[in-house]
């Protein structure tokens, strides 16, 4: 607990660091959510259509592209650091 509170105090002391860490955490969380959703979709596709393996590969590629687009959008909408 003490380590976490000390680290938190350090983060709060530096507003720019605070914003960057929050954005990084949000980005990681969205990445994990997108990856989970993509994995579920791929599993469903593979489960229903086992014969067409290329289709699953295409779905995986699309999921990767979507994840990249989400990352790029979040990077573009990043909050400016406090002055």
HTML snippet that shows the backbone in 3Dmol.js (N, CA, C, O; Angstrom):
<script src="https://3Dmol.org/build/3Dmol-min.js"></script>
<div id="view" style="width:600px;height:400px;position:relative"></div>
<script>
const pdb = `
ATOM      1  N   UNK A   1       0.833  -1.205   0.000  1.00  0.00           N
ATOM      2  CA  UNK A   1       0.000   0.000   0.000  1.00  0.00           C
ATOM      3  C   UNK A   1       0.870   1.259   0.000  1.00  0.00           C
ATOM      4  O   UNK A   1       0.635   2.197  -0.761  1.00  0.00           O
ATOM      5  N   UNK A   2       1.880   1.253   0.871  1.00  0.00           N
ATOM      6  CA  UNK A   2       2.716   2.448   0.990  1.00  0.00           C
ATOM      7  C   UNK A   2       3.420   2.739  -0.335  1.00  0.00           C
ATOM      8  O   UNK A   2       3.538   3.892  -0.750  1.00  0.00           O
ATOM      9  N   UNK A   3       3.887   1.667  -0.996  1.00  0.00           N
ATOM     10  CA  UNK A   3       4.564   1.854  -2.280  1.00  0.00           C
ATOM     11  C   UNK A   3       3.607   2.471  -3.297  1.00  0.00           C
ATOM     12  O   UNK A   3       3.966   3.394  -4.028  1.00  0.00           O
ATOM     13  N   UNK A   4       2.379   1.942  -3.330  1.00  0.00           N
ATOM     14  CA  UNK A   4       1.395   2.440  -4.294  1.00  0.00           C
ATOM     15  C   UNK A   4       1.059   3.900  -4.002  1.00  0.00           C
ATOM     16  O   UNK A   4       0.995   4.719  -4.920  1.00  0.00           O
ATOM     17  N   UNK A   5       0.843   4.230  -2.723  1.00  0.00           N
ATOM     18  CA  UNK A   5       0.479   5.605  -2.381  1.00  0.00           C
ATOM     19  C   UNK A   5       1.634   6.558  -2.692  1.00  0.00           C
ATOM     20  O   UNK A   5       1.416   7.671  -3.170  1.00  0.00           O
ATOM     21  N   UNK A   6       2.867   6.113  -2.418  1.00  0.00           N
ATOM     22  CA  UNK A   6       4.030   6.953  -2.709  1.00  0.00           C
ATOM     23  C   UNK A   6       4.129   7.190  -4.216  1.00  0.00           C
ATOM     24  O   UNK A   6       4.385   8.308  -4.663  1.00  0.00           O
ATOM     25  N   UNK A   7       3.923   6.125  -4.991  1.00  0.00           N
ATOM     26  CA  UNK A   7       3.988   6.249  -6.445  1.00  0.00           C
ATOM     27  C   UNK A   7       2.874   7.180  -6.923  1.00  0.00           C
ATOM     28  O   UNK A   7       3.101   8.029  -7.786  1.00  0.00           O
ATOM     29  N   UNK A   8       1.678   7.023  -6.367  1.00  0.00           N
ATOM     30  CA  UNK A   8       0.540   7.858  -6.756  1.00  0.00           C
ATOM     31  C   UNK A   8       0.833   9.326  -6.459  1.00  0.00           C
ATOM     32  O   UNK A   8       0.538  10.202  -7.272  1.00  0.00           O
ATOM     33  N   UNK A   9       1.424   9.593  -5.268  1.00  0.00           N
ATOM     34  CA  UNK A   9       1.758  10.967  -4.894  1.00  0.00           C
ATOM     35  C   UNK A   9       2.743  11.551  -5.905  1.00  0.00           C
ATOM     36  O   UNK A   9       2.624  12.711  -6.301  1.00  0.00           O
ATOM     37  N   UNK A  10       3.715  10.739  -6.316  1.00  0.00           N
ATOM     38  CA  UNK A  10       4.697  11.198  -7.302  1.00  0.00           C
ATOM     39  C   UNK A  10       4.006  11.521  -8.622  1.00  0.00           C
ATOM     40  O   UNK A  10       4.311  12.524  -9.266  1.00  0.00           O
ATOM     41  N   UNK A  11       3.072  10.657  -9.014  1.00  0.00           N
ATOM     42  CA  UNK A  11       2.362  10.879 -10.280  1.00  0.00           C
ATOM     43  C   UNK A  11       1.535  12.159 -10.204  1.00  0.00           C
ATOM     44  O   UNK A  11       1.530  12.954 -11.144  1.00  0.00           O
ATOM     45  N   UNK A  12       0.836  12.358  -9.085  1.00  0.00           N
ATOM     46  CA  UNK A  12      -0.007  13.546  -8.938  1.00  0.00           C
ATOM     47  C   UNK A  12       0.857  14.808  -8.920  1.00  0.00           C
ATOM     48  O   UNK A  12       0.442  15.861  -9.404  1.00  0.00           O
ATOM     49  N   UNK A  13       2.071  14.689  -8.353  1.00  0.00           N
ATOM     50  CA  UNK A  13       2.953  15.854  -8.260  1.00  0.00           C
ATOM     51  C   UNK A  13       3.347  16.355  -9.647  1.00  0.00           C
ATOM     52  O   UNK A  13       3.643  17.537  -9.818  1.00  0.00           O
ATOM     53  N   UNK A  14       3.353  15.461 -10.639  1.00  0.00           N
ATOM     54  CA  UNK A  14       3.738  15.853 -11.996  1.00  0.00           C
ATOM     55  C   UNK A  14       2.515  15.717 -12.908  1.00  0.00           C
ATOM     56  O   UNK A  14       2.210  14.612 -13.357  1.00  0.00           O
ATOM     57  N   UNK A  15       1.807  16.822 -13.191  1.00  0.00           N
ATOM     58  CA  UNK A  15       0.563  16.744 -13.973  1.00  0.00           C
ATOM     59  C   UNK A  15       0.761  16.140 -15.358  1.00  0.00           C
ATOM     60  O   UNK A  15      -0.073  15.362 -15.822  1.00  0.00           O
ATOM     61  N   UNK A  16       1.862  16.494 -16.021  1.00  0.00           N
ATOM     62  CA  UNK A  16       2.108  15.965 -17.365  1.00  0.00           C
ATOM     63  C   UNK A  16       2.239  14.450 -17.314  1.00  0.00           C
ATOM     64  O   UNK A  16       1.662  13.738 -18.135  1.00  0.00           O
ATOM     65  N   UNK A  17       3.007  13.965 -16.339  1.00  0.00           N
ATOM     66  CA  UNK A  17       3.181  12.529 -16.164  1.00  0.00           C
ATOM     67  C   UNK A  17       1.830  11.884 -15.886  1.00  0.00           C
ATOM     68  O   UNK A  17       1.536  10.798 -16.386  1.00  0.00           O
ATOM     69  N   UNK A  18       1.007  12.564 -15.081  1.00  0.00           N
ATOM     70  CA  UNK A  18      -0.310  12.049 -14.730  1.00  0.00           C
ATOM     71  C   UNK A  18      -1.143  11.825 -15.992  1.00  0.00           C
ATOM     72  O   UNK A  18      -1.708  10.748 -16.184  1.00  0.00           O
ATOM     73  N   UNK A  19      -1.218  12.841 -16.848  1.00  0.00           N
ATOM     74  CA  UNK A  19      -2.009  12.737 -18.082  1.00  0.00           C
ATOM     75  C   UNK A  19      -1.477  11.611 -18.958  1.00  0.00           C
ATOM     76  O   UNK A  19      -2.246  10.811 -19.490  1.00  0.00           O
ATOM     77  N   UNK A  20      -0.155  11.556 -19.104  1.00  0.00           N
ATOM     78  CA  UNK A  20       0.442  10.527 -19.960  1.00  0.00           C
ATOM     79  C   UNK A  20       0.132   9.131 -19.433  1.00  0.00           C
ATOM     80  O   UNK A  20      -0.188   8.227 -20.205  1.00  0.00           O
ATOM     81  N   UNK A  21       0.227   8.959 -18.115  1.00  0.00           N
ATOM     82  CA  UNK A  21      -0.029   7.638 -17.530  1.00  0.00           C
ATOM     83  C   UNK A  21      -1.490   7.250 -17.704  1.00  0.00           C
ATOM     84  O   UNK A  21      -1.800   6.101 -18.020  1.00  0.00           O
ATOM     85  N   UNK A  22      -2.394   8.216 -17.496  1.00  0.00           N
ATOM     86  CA  UNK A  22      -3.821   7.930 -17.662  1.00  0.00           C
ATOM     87  C   UNK A  22      -4.110   7.528 -19.103  1.00  0.00           C
ATOM     88  O   UNK A  22      -4.827   6.557 -19.348  1.00  0.00           O
ATOM     89  N   UNK A  23      -3.551   8.276 -20.061  1.00  0.00           N
ATOM     90  CA  UNK A  23      -3.772   7.959 -21.469  1.00  0.00           C
ATOM     91  C   UNK A  23      -3.201   6.590 -21.807  1.00  0.00           C
ATOM     92  O   UNK A  23      -3.819   5.825 -22.548  1.00  0.00           O
ATOM     93  N   UNK A  24      -2.017   6.272 -21.267  1.00  0.00           N
ATOM     94  CA  UNK A  24      -1.412   4.964 -21.524  1.00  0.00           C
ATOM     95  C   UNK A  24      -2.287   3.854 -20.968  1.00  0.00           C
ATOM     96  O   UNK A  24      -2.480   2.825 -21.616  1.00  0.00           O
ATOM     97  N   UNK A  25      -2.825   4.063 -19.752  1.00  0.00           N
ATOM     98  CA  UNK A  25      -3.685   3.048 -19.143  1.00  0.00           C
ATOM     99  C   UNK A  25      -4.950   2.864 -19.972  1.00  0.00           C
ATOM    100  O   UNK A  25      -5.384   1.738 -20.212  1.00  0.00           O
ATOM    101  N   UNK A  26      -5.543   3.985 -20.411  1.00  0.00           N
ATOM    102  CA  UNK A  26      -6.748   3.904 -21.239  1.00  0.00           C
ATOM    103  C   UNK A  26      -6.444   3.157 -22.533  1.00  0.00           C
ATOM    104  O   UNK A  26      -7.230   2.324 -22.985  1.00  0.00           O
ATOM    105  N   UNK A  27      -5.281   3.473 -23.125  1.00  0.00           N
ATOM    106  CA  UNK A  27      -4.908   2.832 -24.381  1.00  0.00           C
ATOM    107  C   UNK A  27      -4.730   1.328 -24.179  1.00  0.00           C
ATOM    108  O   UNK A  27      -5.188   0.522 -24.989  1.00  0.00           O
ATOM    109  N   UNK A  28      -4.057   0.964 -23.089  1.00  0.00           N
ATOM    110  CA  UNK A  28      -3.849  -0.457 -22.805  1.00  0.00           C
ATOM    111  C   UNK A  28      -5.186  -1.156 -22.588  1.00  0.00           C
ATOM    112  O   UNK A  28      -5.399  -2.263 -23.083  1.00  0.00           O
ATOM    113  N   UNK A  29      -6.092  -0.506 -21.846  1.00  0.00           N
ATOM    114  CA  UNK A  29      -7.390  -1.122 -21.576  1.00  0.00           C
ATOM    115  C   UNK A  29      -8.169  -1.313 -22.873  1.00  0.00           C
ATOM    116  O   UNK A  29      -8.756  -2.374 -23.088  1.00  0.00           O
ATOM    117  N   UNK A  30      -8.182  -0.299 -23.742  1.00  0.00           N
ATOM    118  CA  UNK A  30      -8.911  -0.427 -25.007  1.00  0.00           C
ATOM    119  C   UNK A  30      -8.270  -1.509 -25.872  1.00  0.00           C
ATOM    120  O   UNK A  30      -8.966  -2.273 -26.541  1.00  0.00           O
ATOM    121  N   UNK A  31      -6.930  -1.567 -25.854  1.00  0.00           N
ATOM    122  CA  UNK A  31      -6.239  -2.610 -26.615  1.00  0.00           C
ATOM    123  C   UNK A  31      -6.665  -3.984 -26.136  1.00  0.00           C
ATOM    124  O   UNK A  31      -6.936  -4.871 -26.946  1.00  0.00           O
ATOM    125  N   UNK A  32      -6.728  -4.168 -24.814  1.00  0.00           N
ATOM    126  CA  UNK A  32      -7.109  -5.462 -24.255  1.00  0.00           C
ATOM    127  C   UNK A  32      -8.549  -5.792 -24.623  1.00  0.00           C
ATOM    128  O   UNK A  32      -8.863  -6.932 -24.966  1.00  0.00           O
ATOM    129  N   UNK A  33      -9.430  -4.785 -24.549  1.00  0.00           N
ATOM    130  CA  UNK A  33     -10.833  -5.009 -24.902  1.00  0.00           C
ATOM    131  C   UNK A  33     -10.956  -5.395 -26.369  1.00  0.00           C
ATOM    132  O   UNK A  33     -11.661  -6.345 -26.710  1.00  0.00           O
ATOM    133  N   UNK A  34     -10.268  -4.656 -27.239  1.00  0.00           N
ATOM    134  CA  UNK A  34     -10.310  -4.952 -28.678  1.00  0.00           C
ATOM    135  C   UNK A  34      -9.755  -6.338 -28.947  1.00  0.00           C
ATOM    136  O   UNK A  34     -10.318  -7.098 -29.735  1.00  0.00           O
ATOM    137  N   UNK A  35      -8.639  -6.670 -28.286  1.00  0.00           N
ATOM    138  CA  UNK A  35      -8.027  -7.984 -28.488  1.00  0.00           C
ATOM    139  C   UNK A  35      -8.976  -9.091 -28.033  1.00  0.00           C
ATOM    140  O   UNK A  35      -9.101 -10.119 -28.698  1.00  0.00           O
ATOM    141  N   UNK A  36      -9.646  -8.876 -26.893  1.00  0.00           N
ATOM    142  CA  UNK A  36     -10.592  -9.881 -26.391  1.00  0.00           C
ATOM    143  C   UNK A  36     -11.749 -10.056 -27.366  1.00  0.00           C
ATOM    144  O   UNK A  36     -12.128 -11.180 -27.695  1.00  0.00           O
ATOM    145  N   UNK A  37     -12.311  -8.936 -27.830  1.00  0.00           N
ATOM    146  CA  UNK A  37     -13.428  -9.004 -28.772  1.00  0.00           C
ATOM    147  C   UNK A  37     -13.001  -9.706 -30.054  1.00  0.00           C
ATOM    148  O   UNK A  37     -13.731 -10.540 -30.589  1.00  0.00           O
ATOM    149  N   UNK A  38     -11.806  -9.360 -30.543  1.00  0.00           N
ATOM    150  CA  UNK A  38     -11.300  -9.976 -31.768  1.00  0.00           C
ATOM    151  C   UNK A  38     -11.119 -11.477 -31.567  1.00  0.00           C
ATOM    152  O   UNK A  38     -11.453 -12.270 -32.447  1.00  0.00           O
ATOM    153  N   UNK A  39     -10.587 -11.867 -30.403  1.00  0.00           N
ATOM    154  CA  UNK A  39     -10.384 -13.292 -30.125  1.00  0.00           C
ATOM    155  C   UNK A  39     -11.719 -14.022 -30.097  1.00  0.00           C
ATOM    156  O   UNK A  39     -11.829 -15.130 -30.621  1.00  0.00           O
ATOM    157  N   UNK A  40     -12.742 -13.409 -29.485  1.00  0.00           N
ATOM    158  CA  UNK A  40     -14.073 -14.031 -29.431  1.00  0.00           C
ATOM    159  C   UNK A  40     -14.628 -14.199 -30.841  1.00  0.00           C
ATOM    160  O   UNK A  40     -15.155 -15.257 -31.185  1.00  0.00           O
ATOM    161  N   UNK A  41     -14.507 -13.148 -31.656  1.00  0.00           N
ATOM    162  CA  UNK A  41     -15.010 -13.215 -33.037  1.00  0.00           C
ATOM    163  C   UNK A  41     -14.298 -14.319 -33.802  1.00  0.00           C
ATOM    164  O   UNK A  41     -14.934 -15.117 -34.491  1.00  0.00           O
ATOM    165  N   UNK A  42     -12.960 -14.361 -33.676  1.00  0.00           N
ATOM    166  CA  UNK A  42     -12.185 -15.380 -34.387  1.00  0.00           C
ATOM    167  C   UNK A  42     -12.603 -16.769 -33.938  1.00  0.00           C
ATOM    168  O   UNK A  42     -12.769 -17.669 -34.762  1.00  0.00           O
ATOM    169  N   UNK A  43     -12.776 -16.950 -32.617  1.00  0.00           N
ATOM    170  CA  UNK A  43     -13.176 -18.262 -32.102  1.00  0.00           C
ATOM    171  C   UNK A  43     -14.541 -18.657 -32.653  1.00  0.00           C
ATOM    172  O   UNK A  43     -14.751 -19.813 -33.023  1.00  0.00           O
ATOM    173  N   UNK A  44     -15.473 -17.700 -32.712  1.00  0.00           N
ATOM    174  CA  UNK A  44     -16.803 -17.995 -33.243  1.00  0.00           C
ATOM    175  C   UNK A  44     -16.707 -18.390 -34.711  1.00  0.00           C
ATOM    176  O   UNK A  44     -17.317 -19.371 -35.137  1.00  0.00           O
ATOM    177  N   UNK A  45     -15.937 -17.621 -35.485  1.00  0.00           N
ATOM    178  CA  UNK A  45     -15.794 -17.913 -36.916  1.00  0.00           C
ATOM    179  C   UNK A  45     -15.164 -19.284 -37.105  1.00  0.00           C
ATOM    180  O   UNK A  45     -15.636 -20.086 -37.910  1.00  0.00           O
ATOM    181  N   UNK A  46     -14.083 -19.553 -36.353  1.00  0.00           N
ATOM    182  CA  UNK A  46     -13.396 -20.843 -36.489  1.00  0.00           C
ATOM    183  C   UNK A  46     -14.323 -21.970 -36.066  1.00  0.00           C
ATOM    184  O   UNK A  46     -14.315 -23.042 -36.670  1.00  0.00           O
ATOM    185  N   UNK A  47     -15.129 -21.733 -35.022  1.00  0.00           N
ATOM    186  CA  UNK A  47     -16.040 -22.767 -34.543  1.00  0.00           C
ATOM    187  C   UNK A  47     -17.117 -23.087 -35.568  1.00  0.00           C
ATOM    188  O   UNK A  47     -17.472 -24.251 -35.755  1.00  0.00           O
ATOM    189  N   UNK A  48     -17.641 -22.054 -36.237  1.00  0.00           N
ATOM    190  CA  UNK A  48     -18.729 -22.277 -37.187  1.00  0.00           C
ATOM    191  C   UNK A  48     -18.197 -22.775 -38.527  1.00  0.00           C
ATOM    192  O   UNK A  48     -18.764 -23.685 -39.130  1.00  0.00           O
ATOM    193  N   UNK A  49     -17.105 -22.171 -38.984  1.00  0.00           N
ATOM    194  CA  UNK A  49     -16.574 -22.531 -40.300  1.00  0.00           C
ATOM    195  C   UNK A  49     -15.151 -23.051 -40.124  1.00  0.00           C
ATOM    196  O   UNK A  49     -14.183 -22.304 -40.267  1.00  0.00           O
ATOM    197  N   UNK A  50     -15.038 -24.337 -39.812  1.00  0.00           N
ATOM    198  CA  UNK A  50     -13.719 -24.928 -39.590  1.00  0.00           C
ATOM    199  C   UNK A  50     -13.023 -25.166 -40.927  1.00  0.00           C
ATOM    200  O   UNK A  50     -11.795 -25.136 -41.011  1.00  0.00           O
ATOM    201  N   UNK A  51     -13.824 -25.406 -41.979  1.00  0.00           N
ATOM    202  CA  UNK A  51     -13.247 -25.747 -43.278  1.00  0.00           C
ATOM    203  C   UNK A  51     -12.498 -24.551 -43.855  1.00  0.00           C
ATOM    204  O   UNK A  51     -11.382 -24.689 -44.355  1.00  0.00           O
ATOM    205  N   UNK A  52     -13.126 -23.369 -43.780  1.00  0.00           N
ATOM    206  CA  UNK A  52     -12.524 -22.182 -44.384  1.00  0.00           C
ATOM    207  C   UNK A  52     -11.568 -21.552 -43.374  1.00  0.00           C
ATOM    208  O   UNK A  52     -11.972 -20.723 -42.559  1.00  0.00           O
ATOM    209  N   UNK A  53     -10.301 -21.950 -43.433  1.00  0.00           N
ATOM    210  CA  UNK A  53      -9.325 -21.413 -42.489  1.00  0.00           C
ATOM    211  C   UNK A  53      -8.853 -20.029 -42.934  1.00  0.00           C
ATOM    212  O   UNK A  53      -8.506 -19.194 -42.098  1.00  0.00           O
ATOM    213  N   UNK A  54      -8.839 -19.783 -44.237  1.00  0.00           N
ATOM    214  CA  UNK A  54      -8.408 -18.480 -44.746  1.00  0.00           C
ATOM    215  C   UNK A  54      -9.363 -17.386 -44.263  1.00  0.00           C
ATOM    216  O   UNK A  54      -8.941 -16.253 -44.028  1.00  0.00           O
ATOM    217  N   UNK A  55     -10.634 -17.719 -44.117  1.00  0.00           N
ATOM    218  CA  UNK A  55     -11.606 -16.748 -43.618  1.00  0.00           C
ATOM    219  C   UNK A  55     -11.236 -16.287 -42.218  1.00  0.00           C
ATOM    220  O   UNK A  55     -11.315 -15.099 -41.905  1.00  0.00           O
ATOM    221  N   UNK A  56     -10.828 -17.244 -41.370  1.00  0.00           N
ATOM    222  CA  UNK A  56     -10.423 -16.902 -40.004  1.00  0.00           C
ATOM    223  C   UNK A  56      -9.190 -16.010 -40.038  1.00  0.00           C
ATOM    224  O   UNK A  56      -9.080 -15.059 -39.264  1.00  0.00           O
ATOM    225  N   UNK A  57      -8.263 -16.323 -40.943  1.00  0.00           N
ATOM    226  CA  UNK A  57      -7.055 -15.501 -41.067  1.00  0.00           C
ATOM    227  C   UNK A  57      -7.436 -14.077 -41.462  1.00  0.00           C
ATOM    228  O   UNK A  57      -6.894 -13.112 -40.924  1.00  0.00           O
ATOM    229  N   UNK A  58      -8.374 -13.951 -42.408  1.00  0.00           N
ATOM    230  CA  UNK A  58      -8.825 -12.628 -42.842  1.00  0.00           C
ATOM    231  C   UNK A  58      -9.449 -11.875 -41.672  1.00  0.00           C
ATOM    232  O   UNK A  58      -9.194 -10.684 -41.488  1.00  0.00           O
ATOM    233  N   UNK A  59     -10.272 -12.575 -40.875  1.00  0.00           N
ATOM    234  CA  UNK A  59     -10.906 -11.941 -39.713  1.00  0.00           C
ATOM    235  C   UNK A  59      -9.842 -11.465 -38.739  1.00  0.00           C
ATOM    236  O   UNK A  59      -9.950 -10.369 -38.189  1.00  0.00           O
ATOM    237  N   UNK A  60      -8.809 -12.281 -38.520  1.00  0.00           N
ATOM    238  CA  UNK A  60      -7.735 -11.892 -37.606  1.00  0.00           C
ATOM    239  C   UNK A  60      -7.019 -10.651 -38.135  1.00  0.00           C
ATOM    240  O   UNK A  60      -6.709  -9.732 -37.376  1.00  0.00           O
ATOM    241  N   UNK A  61      -6.757 -10.632 -39.455  1.00  0.00           N
ATOM    242  CA  UNK A  61      -6.088  -9.477 -40.048  1.00  0.00           C
ATOM    243  C   UNK A  61      -6.949  -8.221 -39.871  1.00  0.00           C
ATOM    244  O   UNK A  61      -6.438  -7.151 -39.541  1.00  0.00           O
ATOM    245  N   UNK A  62      -8.267  -8.367 -40.096  1.00  0.00           N
ATOM    246  CA  UNK A  62      -9.177  -7.237 -39.929  1.00  0.00           C
ATOM    247  C   UNK A  62      -9.151  -6.743 -38.487  1.00  0.00           C
ATOM    248  O   UNK A  62      -9.154  -5.538 -38.238  1.00  0.00           O
ATOM    249  N   UNK A  63      -9.124  -7.693 -37.525  1.00  0.00           N
ATOM    250  CA  UNK A  63      -9.087  -7.321 -36.105  1.00  0.00           C
ATOM    251  C   UNK A  63      -7.818  -6.533 -35.802  1.00  0.00           C
ATOM    252  O   UNK A  63      -7.854  -5.547 -35.067  1.00  0.00           O
ATOM    253  N   UNK A  64      -6.697  -6.974 -36.372  1.00  0.00           N
ATOM    254  CA  UNK A  64      -5.429  -6.264 -36.166  1.00  0.00           C
ATOM    255  C   UNK A  64      -5.530  -4.851 -36.735  1.00  0.00           C
ATOM    256  O   UNK A  64      -5.096  -3.888 -36.103  1.00  0.00           O
ATOM    257  N   UNK A  65      -6.107  -4.732 -37.934  1.00  0.00           N
ATOM    258  CA  UNK A  65      -6.260  -3.413 -38.563  1.00  0.00           C
ATOM    259  C   UNK A  65      -7.139  -2.513 -37.700  1.00  0.00           C
ATOM    260  O   UNK A  65      -6.820  -1.342 -37.494  1.00  0.00           O
ATOM    261  N   UNK A  66      -8.247  -3.057 -37.195  1.00  0.00           N
ATOM    262  CA  UNK A  66      -9.151  -2.280 -36.336  1.00  0.00           C
ATOM    263  C   UNK A  66      -8.411  -1.813 -35.095  1.00  0.00           C
ATOM    264  O   UNK A  66      -8.549  -0.660 -34.685  1.00  0.00           O
ATOM    265  N   UNK A  67      -7.616  -2.711 -34.486  1.00  0.00           N
ATOM    266  CA  UNK A  67      -6.857  -2.347 -33.289  1.00  0.00           C
ATOM    267  C   UNK A  67      -5.889  -1.210 -33.605  1.00  0.00           C
ATOM    268  O   UNK A  67      -5.743  -0.271 -32.822  1.00  0.00           O
ATOM    269  N   UNK A  68      -5.231  -1.302 -34.760  1.00  0.00           N
ATOM    270  CA  UNK A  68      -4.289  -0.251 -35.157  1.00  0.00           C
ATOM    271  C   UNK A  68      -5.018   1.084 -35.329  1.00  0.00           C
ATOM    272  O   UNK A  68      -4.526   2.122 -34.889  1.00  0.00           O
ATOM    273  N   UNK A  69      -6.188   1.054 -35.968  1.00  0.00           N
ATOM    274  CA  UNK A  69      -6.961   2.285 -36.182  1.00  0.00           C
ATOM    275  C   UNK A  69      -7.357   2.894 -34.842  1.00  0.00           C
ATOM    276  O   UNK A  69      -7.264   4.107 -34.654  1.00  0.00           O
ATOM    277  N   UNK A  70      -7.804   2.042 -33.904  1.00  0.00           N
ATOM    278  CA  UNK A  70      -8.195   2.534 -32.576  1.00  0.00           C
ATOM    279  C   UNK A  70      -7.003   3.189 -31.895  1.00  0.00           C
ATOM    280  O   UNK A  70      -7.132   4.259 -31.301  1.00  0.00           O
ATOM    281  N   UNK A  71      -5.830   2.541 -31.983  1.00  0.00           N
ATOM    282  CA  UNK A  71      -4.628   3.091 -31.355  1.00  0.00           C
ATOM    283  C   UNK A  71      -4.293   4.451 -31.974  1.00  0.00           C
ATOM    284  O   UNK A  71      -3.994   5.408 -31.259  1.00  0.00           O
ATOM    285  N   UNK A  72      -4.345   4.530 -33.312  1.00  0.00           N
ATOM    286  CA  UNK A  72      -4.008   5.782 -33.991  1.00  0.00           C
ATOM    287  C   UNK A  72      -4.981   6.887 -33.590  1.00  0.00           C
ATOM    288  O   UNK A  72      -4.572   8.024 -33.357  1.00  0.00           O
ATOM    289  N   UNK A  73      -6.267   6.551 -33.510  1.00  0.00           N
ATOM    290  CA  UNK A  73      -7.277   7.543 -33.131  1.00  0.00           C
ATOM    291  C   UNK A  73      -7.024   8.044 -31.715  1.00  0.00           C
ATOM    292  O   UNK A  73      -7.103   9.247 -31.463  1.00  0.00           O
ATOM    293  N   UNK A  74      -6.721   7.136 -30.785  1.00  0.00           N
ATOM    294  CA  UNK A  74      -6.483   7.536 -29.399  1.00  0.00           C
ATOM    295  C   UNK A  74      -5.228   8.399 -29.314  1.00  0.00           C
ATOM    296  O   UNK A  74      -5.182   9.351 -28.536  1.00  0.00           O
ATOM    297  N   UNK A  75      -4.211   8.072 -30.110  1.00  0.00           N
ATOM    298  CA  UNK A  75      -2.983   8.870 -30.099  1.00  0.00           C
ATOM    299  C   UNK A  75      -3.269  10.275 -30.634  1.00  0.00           C
ATOM    300  O   UNK A  75      -2.689  11.251 -30.159  1.00  0.00           O
ATOM    301  N   UNK A  76      -4.166  10.376 -31.627  1.00  0.00           N
ATOM    302  CA  UNK A  76      -4.482  11.672 -32.229  1.00  0.00           C
ATOM    303  C   UNK A  76      -5.312  12.530 -31.277  1.00  0.00           C
ATOM    304  O   UNK A  76      -5.190  13.755 -31.280  1.00  0.00           O
ATOM    305  N   UNK A  77      -6.156  11.892 -30.463  1.00  0.00           N
ATOM    306  CA  UNK A  77      -7.067  12.628 -29.578  1.00  0.00           C
ATOM    307  C   UNK A  77      -6.425  12.872 -28.216  1.00  0.00           C
ATOM    308  O   UNK A  77      -7.081  13.356 -27.294  1.00  0.00           O
ATOM    309  N   UNK A  78      -5.136  12.536 -28.089  1.00  0.00           N
ATOM    310  CA  UNK A  78      -4.447  12.649 -26.799  1.00  0.00           C
ATOM    311  C   UNK A  78      -4.586  14.057 -26.221  1.00  0.00           C
ATOM    312  O   UNK A  78      -4.531  15.050 -26.947  1.00  0.00           O
ATOM    313  N   UNK A  79      -4.765  14.121 -24.909  1.00  0.00           N
ATOM    314  CA  UNK A  79      -4.911  15.415 -24.236  1.00  0.00           C
ATOM    315  C   UNK A  79      -3.581  16.148 -24.221  1.00  0.00           C
ATOM    316  O   UNK A  79      -2.539  15.530 -23.999  1.00  0.00           O
ATOM    317  N   UNK A  80      -3.598  17.457 -24.453  1.00  0.00           N
ATOM    318  CA  UNK A  80      -2.348  18.226 -24.373  1.00  0.00           C
ATOM    319  C   UNK A  80      -1.886  18.316 -22.922  1.00  0.00           C
ATOM    320  O   UNK A  80      -2.727  18.415 -22.028  1.00  0.00           O
ATOM    321  N   UNK A  81      -0.589  18.285 -22.658  1.00  0.00           N
ATOM    322  CA  UNK A  81      -0.094  18.365 -21.277  1.00  0.00           C
ATOM    323  C   UNK A  81      -0.401  19.717 -20.652  1.00  0.00           C
ATOM    324  O   UNK A  81      -0.479  20.738 -21.335  1.00  0.00           O
ATOM    325  N   UNK A  82      -0.571  19.696 -19.346  1.00  0.00           N
ATOM    326  CA  UNK A  82      -0.859  20.948 -18.632  1.00  0.00           C
ATOM    327  C   UNK A  82       0.303  21.917 -18.776  1.00  0.00           C
ATOM    328  O   UNK A  82       1.465  21.512 -18.775  1.00  0.00           O
ATOM    329  N   UNK A  83      -0.022  23.211 -18.900  1.00  0.00           N
ATOM    330  CA  UNK A  83       1.041  24.206 -19.045  1.00  0.00           C
ATOM    331  C   UNK A  83       1.613  24.543 -17.669  1.00  0.00           C
ATOM    332  O   UNK A  83       2.524  25.364 -17.564  1.00  0.00           O
TER     333      UNK A  83
END
`;
const viewer = $3Dmol.createViewer("view");
viewer.addModel(pdb, "pdb");
viewer.setStyle({}, {cartoon: {color: "spectrum"}});
viewer.zoomTo();
viewer.render();
</script>
